[in-house]
Amino acid sequence: MGFLLAQTKERLRRTISPRKLANVFSIYNDVPKGHFPVYVGPMHRRFVIPICYLNNPMFQDLLHLAEEEFGYNHPMGGLTIPCNEDYFLSLTSQLSSSF
């Protein structure tokens, strides 16, 4: 599992440049430690989610979709997840109940 987390962190690091990530966190002071913002759906609704979600295979599937759709250049400066909000809310609800 440690390898999987390291691999996911590396994908996230490649997805968001340190400069963009610093900008995201400096603009939004409401991101608690151990969390990160993502943008979801066509309206780019912002969610702040726990980093521990990166361990979950279903969330990693979303990261693969983001990589395929956006490469490493995300339009919002932060991680953009290309799925509808209903699916994302359902997934995060499942993940929050499992932790």
Secondary structure by P-SEA (a helix, b strand, c coil): caaaaaaaaaaaaaaccaaaaaaaaaacccccccbbbbbbcccbbbbbbbccccccaaaaaaaaaaaaacccccccccccccccaaaaaaaaaaaaaac
